[in-house]
Amino acid sequence: MLMTVVIVCAAYVLASLGSESRIPANIIPFLVAVIALFMGAHFAVRKLAPGADPILLPTVTLLNGLGYVVIAGLNEKLAAAQATWTAIGIVAFVLTLWWVKRPRDLERYRYTFAVVGLGLLLLPLVPGLGYDAGSGSTIWVKLGPISFQPGEVAKVALAIFFAAYLADQRELIATSQWKIGPIRLPHPKYLGPVLIAWGVTLLVMFYQKDLGSSLLFFALFLVMIWVATQRTSFLVIGGGLFAAGALFAWRTLDHVKVRVDIWINPWKTPSGDGYQIIQGMFAMAFGGLTGTGLGRGGDTRIPAAENDFIFAVISEELGLVGGALIIMAYLLVIGSGLRIAAATDQVFDKLLATGFTLLLGLQAFIIVAGVLRLLPLTGVALPFISYGGSSLVMNYVILALLLRISDQTSKRSMNRAAAEVAA
């Protein structure tokens, strides 16, 4: 963790030297804030979850710190807000570790999480509450002076519900069969979760124009069902339903057509809808192998550079090497999460860790693939790096729950070892 703090502070100084040719005047307050926040999180883990995975927190704080440095080079006001949200996120991280002593305690409130999650997901559809913040998607809610994305909270609540549901019903889902001639399918009685997920996905896509959340929620449900039952028929059926829904959306929804068109050929509208992608491509090309240097990118020409295209900014300033290292950091997070899921012998914990890891990994893949034109742009946030309070805070909550699962697994292993020695 100490090395992470050193890297983040050094990156901040280098970015200031690159953009202003001087050491920042606020370097002392910055150092104090970074040390207090990141080291505070580290000591909280050592106190509240001493057996937790040692890799996740340093990797995540490195991503968070580098994201702040890049955002500070783009917009100082946004950087100040991001610093505030980072502090709130770390407080939420510590409180989650303190409050959730056993992940299985969450299982008892499965239907509460389901109602809360679905309600939050649909909240932006309520007239007078939901609004478009300029991205073209109605995914924001304004309550007085506070604006937030309820979908970020919903993804955590629904992941908990789905893990609890599958932990309880997995055997019935896996063993039930419905024959149509020679074809054996899961019984329709137990296809409810897939169909509900598909319906909510299409509802979000149609009304909120939020492609990223549609893909994220549907993939979350589908993969968790497959992990719980090991039945590939769910993947086939779910994949077919999503393909049908995507084809329908492409044929009937204008905003989906636009996203696909600029993905295939952004040069068709170089000063219109394709402008963002083209400028992102230019930025990554200018970065070359080693980049232009922190604080020396011309990234102000990229619309929404602090959100959708922050990976393009990083690739410009740190080059192909820096972009590859960011991807490796995410792979490290994904690998740690899957290792936590594989290590536990508790079904609910295993499914929950898998779901949370999928949320983080799939978000990173979707946004990086969108910037690299491997997928159409969807507008999700790059975890721990992109600007945004709702996403950052909830990702820290996910991190806390992953570490709690890891700590509980470690404790059970130690108790079993002690019992064997005593015997």
N, C-alpha and C positions, 0 to 999 in steps of 0.2 A: 504493500500500500504506500509506503514511503517513496518508493521509486515512481509510482503513479503521480504522487503530488509533485515530485521534482520535475517530471516530464511536462505536466500541465503548466506549471509555473514557467518553465523554460520556453514552452510554446507561446505563452502569453507575452513574454519579453521579446521573443523573436518576431512575433506578429506586429508588435508596436514598433520595433526597429525597422521592420519592412515597410510599414505604412507611413510612419511619421519620423523615422530616422532618429528616434530618441527613446530612452527608457520611460515607460509610462509613469506619470506623476502619482498614480494611485497604486503603485506596485506593492507598497506595504499593506494597505487595506486588503488588496487582492490576495496576498500571501496569507494573511491572517484568516480571511474568509475560507480559502481553499483548505488550509490546514484544519481549521475548526470543523468544517463540514465533513470533509472526507475522512479525516482521522477520527472524528466523532462517530461517524458511521462504523468505522473499523472497530473501535473500542466497544461500541454497542453490540456488534456481532460477537466479539470475544466474550462479552459478559452474558448476553442473552442466548446465544447459540454457539457455544464454543466448538461444537463438533461439526459445524457447517462447512460446506465446500470452500476452500481457501482461494479459488480462482475467480469466482463470479464477481464478487464485489470490486476487486481491483480492476478487472477488465471493464466493468460497467462504468466505474468512476473515470477511467481513462477516456472512454467514449464520450461521457458527459462533459468532461473538462475540455477536450478538443473541440467538441461541438460549441461550447461557450466561446472559445477563442475565435473560432471561425465566425460566429454570429457577431461578436464584438467588432470584427473587422468590417462587417456589413452594415451594422446599425447599432450605435451605442445605446439608444433607448431600448431596443429589443434585447440587447445584452443585459441591461439592468433588470428588465422584466424576467429574463431567463434565469438570472442569478437568484431572484426572489423565488421563482418556481422550483429551482434546484434545492433551495433551503427547505421549502415546503415539502418537496418530494422526499428529502432525507428525513425530515421529521415524521412524515407518514410511514417511511420505511422502519424507523425505530419503533414507532407506536404499534405497527403491525407485528413486529417481532415480539414486542412486550405483551400484546393482547392475545395473539394466537399461540397458545402454548402447545396445542396439538392440532395439526391440520384436520384430523378426523372430527373435531368438534364442529367444523363448518358443515359437515355432511348432514347434520340434523336439521339444518335450515335450508335444505335444497330448494323447496318450493318458494320460500321467501326470496331466495336469490333469483329464482326463475321469474317471479312476478316483478321484482325490482329491475332485473336485467331487461326484460321485454318492455316494461314501462319506460325505462330510460331510452331504449333504442327507438321507441316510437314518439318520444317526447317532442322532438323537433317538428313533428307533424301537427302539433297543437297550434291553432291560430293564435297569434299574439306572442308566442314563446319562441318558436323556431325562426331562424333567419339565415340568409346566405351572407357569409362574411367576405364574399368576393371570389370564392373559388368555384362558384357555379353549383355547389352542393349545399342543401339545406340541412346542415348537421350541427349547427350551433343553437344554443338556447341562452336567452338573456333574462335574468331574474334581477331586476333592479340594476345596480351597478356591476353585477357579476355576469360574465359570459363564460360559458364552458361547453365542452363537447360531451354530452351524456353517453355517447357511444363508447367512449374510452372506459367509463365506469361499467357500462353494460357488458363489455367483453370479458371483464374479470368475473362479474356476477354470473354470467351465463356459462363460463368455463367451470366454475364451481358447481353449478346446478348439473351440468352435463356429466361431470365426473361422478357426482353423487348418484345420479340416475343410472348410469351405466354400471357403477360398482354394485348396485342393488339388483339390476335387471339383466346383467350380461349373460347369465346362463340361459335364461328364457329366450333372449334374442338369438343367442348362438345356436341353440338346439331346435328352435321352432322351424318348421318347414311348410312350404305351400307349393304343391306340385301343379304345374301347368304342362301337361303332357310329360315329356322327358326332362323338362326344366324344373329345377328345384330352387325356389326363392325363399327368403325369409317371410314368415307369416305377416300378412298385412297388418295384423293387430299390433305388431312391434315395429312397423315401419313409421309409426307416428313421428318420432323425433326427426327422422330424415325429411319427411314431408313438411313438418313444421319449419325446420331449418330452411328448406327450399322456399317455402312461402314467405317467411320473414325476409330472406335474402332478396327475393323479387320485389317485395314491398319496399324495402330500403332503396333498392336500385331504382325503382320506378318513381317514387315520391320524393326521395331525398337526393337523387342523382349522385349517390355515393358508391362508386364502383369498388373502391378499396375495401370498405366495410362489408360489402356484399360478398366479395371473394373471401375475405378474412373469416367472417362468421361461418360461411358455408363449409370452407375447408376445415375449420376447427371442429365442427360437428362431425363431418364425414370421417376425418382421420381418427378422432377419438372413438367413434363407433367401431372402426376397423381394428384399432388397438385392443379394444375391450373384447371383441368377439373373434378376431382373426378370420372373419368371413370376407373374402374378396368380393362377394356378390354385392355387399354394401358399397364398395368402391365403384363397382360397375354401374349399379343403379344410380347412386348419387352423382357419379360423373356424367351419366347420361342425362339426368335431370338438369344438372347445371349447364351442360352443353345446349340443351333445348332452350333453357331460359336465356342463356347468353345470345343464342341465335335470334330468339324472339326480340330481345332488347336491341340487338344490332339492326334489326329490320324495322323496328317501330319507334325507337327512342332517338331523337336527334342528337342528344349529348353523347350517346354511346357511339353513334356513327362518326361524330367529329373526332372522338378519342381514337377510334380505329383508323380513320383516314390520316390523321397526322402521325400516327405510329407507322403506317405503311409508307407514307410519302410526305414528310413535313415541308419539303420544298414546294409543294403545291400552293401553300399560303405562307411564304417566308416572313411576311410582315404582319401576319394575322395569327391564326391558331397555332401554326407551326413555329412561331418565333421562339418560344421558350425552349423547345427541343433543339432547334438549330443553334441557339446561343450556348446551350449546354454542351453540345457537340464541339463547338469551337473552343469553349473553355477547356475541355478535357484535352483537346488537341494541342492547345497552347502549353498545357502543363508538361507534355512530353513524358520523359521517364522519371525525372526527379522533381519536376514542378518549378513554378516561378518563385516560390518562397512564401512563407506565411505572411499575410498582409500585403502581398504584392500582386494579387490576382485582379483582373478587371471584371470581377464578378457582379458589379452593380448593374451590368447590362442584362443579367438573367432575371426575369420576373420570378418572384417568390423564391429567390435563391436561398433564403433562410429556412424554407419549408421543403417543398417538393424536390428542389434541385441542390440541396446542400452537399450531396455527394459529388456533384459536378464541380462545385467550388473547391472541395477538398482535393479532388483529382487535379484541378488546375494548380493549386498552390503547393501540393505535395507530390504531384505527378502520379504516374502509374504505380510507383512503389508505395506511395502513401495510400492510394485507393486500395491497393491489394492488401496492405496491412490492416486497413479498416475492415475489409471483408474477412480477413483472418481472425480479427478480434471477434466479429460476430460468430464465426464458425466455432471459436473457443467457447463463447457463451452457449451456443446450441449444443456443443459437445458436452459441456458441463451439465446442462439441463437434462439431456438424455441420459447421462451417466447417473444423475440423481434419480431419474425415473426407473432406470434399470436396477438400481441398488436396493430400492425399498421392496419389502414383501407385503406391503399394505396396498390393496387394489385401488382404493380411493386416492391415496397419495401418488401412486404410479400414474393414474389417469390424469390427476391434477397437474403433476409435474410435466407430463407429456403435453397437455393442453397449453400450459403457460409457455413452455419452450416453443411450441408451434406458433403461438401468438407473436413472440419476439422474432423468431426466425423468419416466419412468413412475411411479416411487415418489412423486415430488412430486405428480403429477397424481392418483394413486389416493388419497392421504391428504387432499389439499385437496378433491377431489371428494366424498370420504366425509363430511368435516366440513360441506360445503355441501349434502349430501343429493343430489348428482348421481349418486352410486353408493352401493351398500351399503358399510358399514364393513368394512375388511379387516385392519387392524392393522399395516400396514407403517409404517416410521419415515419422518419427513420429513427428507430428507438434510441433514446438517450442523446441523440445528436441534433435532430431538427428542433426548430423553435416551436414551443407550444407547452402550455402549462398542464392541461388535462392529461395529455399523453405521457408527459414526463412523470407526473405524480403517480399515475396508475402503473406505469412500468416499474417504479420503485416499490410499489406494493407487491407486484408480481415477483420482483427480486426477493423481497422479504419472505414471501411464502415459499419460494423455492429453497431458500436457505433454511427455513424452519423444517421443511421436509427432509433436507439433507441432515440437519442436526438430529432430528428424531431417529432417522435410520442409523446414524452413528451411535446414538445412545443404545438402541436396541441391540446392535452388534456387540457393543461393549458389555452389556448385561448378559447376553448369551455366552460370551467368552468367559465372563466371571463365573457364571453358573457352571460351565463345563469344568473350569479349574477347581471350583469348590467340590464338584462331584468326584 
